[in-house]
Amino acid sequence: QVQLVESGGGLVQSGGSLRLSCAASRRIFSSYSMGWYRQAPGNQRELVASITSGGITNYADSVKGRFTLSRDNAKNTVYLQMNSLKPEDTAVYYCNLALLGVGYNYWGQGTQVTVSS
């Protein structure tokens, strides 16, 4: 079992920045993909950015050039740096850890990001 603890959401004006953090409760030894999804009211949950254990990153087109995903293996933590935020980035952001090969999928509790215009 793995717990994911998120932090860093909040309210920011359009054009501002926030950094989200997601810490896993233990080191992951198997192949994995870890990252962030978001869900706005009335919308489906969508991938924002992810990174695999091999270091391959993937970004939604809507955030490319504005968001950067990084990780600290020593802290079992991934960070999502969000710059040039737009009102349409407003959503609940969820950390996700997918253990590839075994099919386990873990979610954080979600953190609200609100961007005012």
HELIX and SHEET records of a PDB file:
HELIX    1   1 ASN A   73  LYS A   75  5                                   3    
HELIX    2   2 PRO A   87  ASP A   89  5                                   3    
SHEET    1   A 4 LEU A   4  SER A   7  0                                        
SHEET    2   A 4 LEU A  18  ALA A  24 -1                                        
SHEET    3   A 4 THR A  77  MET A  82 -1                                        
SHEET    4   A 4 PHE A  67  ASP A  72 -1                                        
SHEET    1   B 6 GLY A  10  GLN A  13  0                                        
SHEET    2   B 6 THR A 111  SER A 116  1                                        
SHEET    3   B 6 ALA A  91  LEU A  99 -1                                        
SHEET    4   B 6 TYR A  32  GLN A  39 -1                                        
SHEET    5   B 6 GLU A  46  THR A  52 -1                                        
SHEET    6   B 6 THR A  57  TYR A  59 -1                                        
SHEET    1   C 4 GLY A  10  GLN A  13  0                                        
SHEET    2   C 4 THR A 111  SER A 116  1                                        
SHEET    3   C 4 ALA A  91  LEU A  99 -1                                        
SHEET    4   C 4 TYR A 104  TRP A 107 -1                                        
END                                                                             
